[in-house]
Amino acid sequence: MDIHESGESLYMHAASLKEGYSQDSMPVWIVGRPYGLLAVHNIKGSPLEPNNRIGAVLACGGSPRVMSRPGVDRATYEAHPTFTPTHKLWEAWSWIDRGTAQWWPHWKNSALIRVTGTGEHYASLYLQPGRRILLVVTNYEQSAQEVTVQLQKQMLDFANGVTLEARDAVTGEAVAVDPETRLRLNIGPELYRLVRIGARAELDGPDLARTK
């Protein structure tokens, strides 16, 4: 199997997400699926911290190279020099089953979600139609930002009458979904939110990757 790793040069030393992690070019350089490659992105460097970089990578469908070892694997979004929510990422990907889920990046999902915010932001999602959504929303501003995501239930193939709930995939906290299927996400400076969405039975259901 061919494995491509990116993350050196500009990525390592960029002072901000806007400088080093352009969403216009990242899908070409760090995402391997269109080319039949297993691709990972190295999240080392400074001054950006691992969680800053993870949000940018997730937004374009990439896979950050994360470590699972004591003292590093933490269920947090904190912009810390070593912390990464490694197991929470793996659990979320297994829950949605990235291998069979539809991938809807921010540049082609306007029929599925409506996204508003005060600054630069990106919202992408994995979809198991009518069942589950794994949503990532990344804030490219150097200040906190509230981003509102409105789900278009019919376009996402959810049946009428299904009540959608949401849960933060990293912290495990409930995320409110209003009657208009809107989520309001408070996102820290140059950070992200990863959210599981579905009916209660789906949120609590088994990982799809383990039930094939």
N, C-alpha and C positions, 0 to 999 in steps of 0.2 A: 504494500500500500504506500502511495506517495504522501508524504506529510510536508506541509509548507508552514514555516514559522516566520512571523513578521514581528516587528516591534523595536528594531534598532534605529539608529540615526535620529531623524527629526522626532519620531514618536517618543524616544527616551528623554529628550531635553526640551520639549515644547513647554512653554510657560503657561499655556491654557489649552482647553479643548478646541477653541476656535482656531488657534494657531496650528496645532498638530494633528487634530482629528477631524478633518473636513469630511462631512457625510457625503459630499459629492464624489470624493475619490476613494474613500475607504472600502466600499463594496468591491472595487477592482483589486485592491492590494491585499486585503486581509480575509476575504471570504472565499472559501475553497469549493463550496457545493457546485456552483455553475461549471467548474472546470474538472470535476471528479476528484478533487483533492480533499484530504483531511487537513484543515488549516487551523492553527492556533495562533493567538496573538500574545506576545510577551508583554506583561504589564509592569515591567521594572522601569526605573528611572526617577527623575525628579525635575522640577518641583511637584508635578502632579503625583498624587498618591494612587495606589492600586484601584480603589473604588471609583475614583474619578475616571480612570481609563476603562474600567469594566463597563460603565454606563454607555460610553461612546461605542465600545465594541458590540455590546448587545443590541444597540439601536440599529445597526446595519446588518445584523444577522451573524456576526462573528462569534468566535469562541475564545474567551480569555483563558490564558494558561494559568490556572489557579492551583495552589498547593493544599494538601490535606495533612496538616501536622499540628500538634498541640502548640498553642500560643499564636497561631496564624489564622486558623479556621474559626471565624467568629461571625455570629448571626447579626451583623451590623452593617449599616451604610457609612459608618464613620470614615472620614478621610484620614486614615492612619497609615504610617509607613509600611506596616506589614499585614494589617487585617484584611481578609477577604472572606465573604460568606460562601466558602467553597461548597460545603454539603448542601446548603440551601439552594444554590444554583443547580447542583446535580439533581436534587430532589424535584425541583420545579420542572426541569427538562424531562425527567422520567415521568412525572405526573401528566404532562401534556403529550409526551412521546414525540420529540422533535423529528424523529425519522419518518413518521406518517402524518404529522400535522401540516396544515397549509401555512406557509410563511407569507405574511403580508407586511412588507417593510413600509416605512413612513412615506416613501415616494409613490406608493400605489394603493393605499388603503383608504382613500378619502370617501369611498362609497360605504365603508364599513364603520368608520368612526369619525366623529367631528371633534377636532382638538383646538382649544384656545388657550392662550397664555399671554403674558406680558412681554416675554423676550424670546430668544432662540431656544427652541425645544424640538424634540423628535419623539414620536410615538409609533411603535411597531408592535406586531403581535403574531403569535402562533395560534392557530385555530383548529380545533376539532369541531366541525360545523354542528351547531345545535347542541353541543355538549360542554366544551371547555374553551377558555381563552387564557393564554398567558401573555400579559401585556407588559411592555417595558416602555417607560417614559423617561427621557433623559433631558436634564436641564443644562444648557450650554452657557448659561450666564454665571458670572462670578458672585452673584447674590442669589438668595433663595427666591423661588418662584412657585406660584400656584398654577397648576395646569389642570384644565377641565377636559375630560374625555367623555363624550356622549356616544354610547353604543347604539348602533342601528340594528336592533334585534332581528328584524325580518331579513336583512341582508346577511346576517350572521347565522341564519337558519334556526333561530330559536323559535319554538312554538309559541303561539299566543297563550298568555296566561302563565308562562314560566316566570317565576320570580328569580331574578339574578342576584347573587350575593358575591362579595369580593373579599379577598384576604391577602394581606401583604405576604409575599412568598419568602421574604427574608426575616421579618420580625414576627410573623404569625398573627399580627393584629388585624382585626376586622377593618375593612374600608367601606364607608357608606356608599350605597348606590341609591340615588333618589328615584322618585316615581317616573322620571323622564330618562331613566337609565344613564344618569350622569355620575361620574366619579370626579371628585375634586382632590387633587393630589398636591400636597405640600412637599416640595423637593428642594433639598439643600443645594448650596453653590456647587456647580459642576458635578452634581450627583444624579441619581436615578431612583426610580421606584419600579419594582418588579411585582406584579399583582396577578393572582389567580382569580378567575371569574367563572362562575357557573351556578347552577342550582345547588342547594345545600348538599344534596346527595352526591353531586359530582365533586364538590370541594372536598368532601370527606371520603370520596371513593378511592379505589386502589390506583396505583400508578399504571397508566396505560402501557408503558414500555415493558411492564412485567406481566401483562395479561394477554400477550399475543398468542 
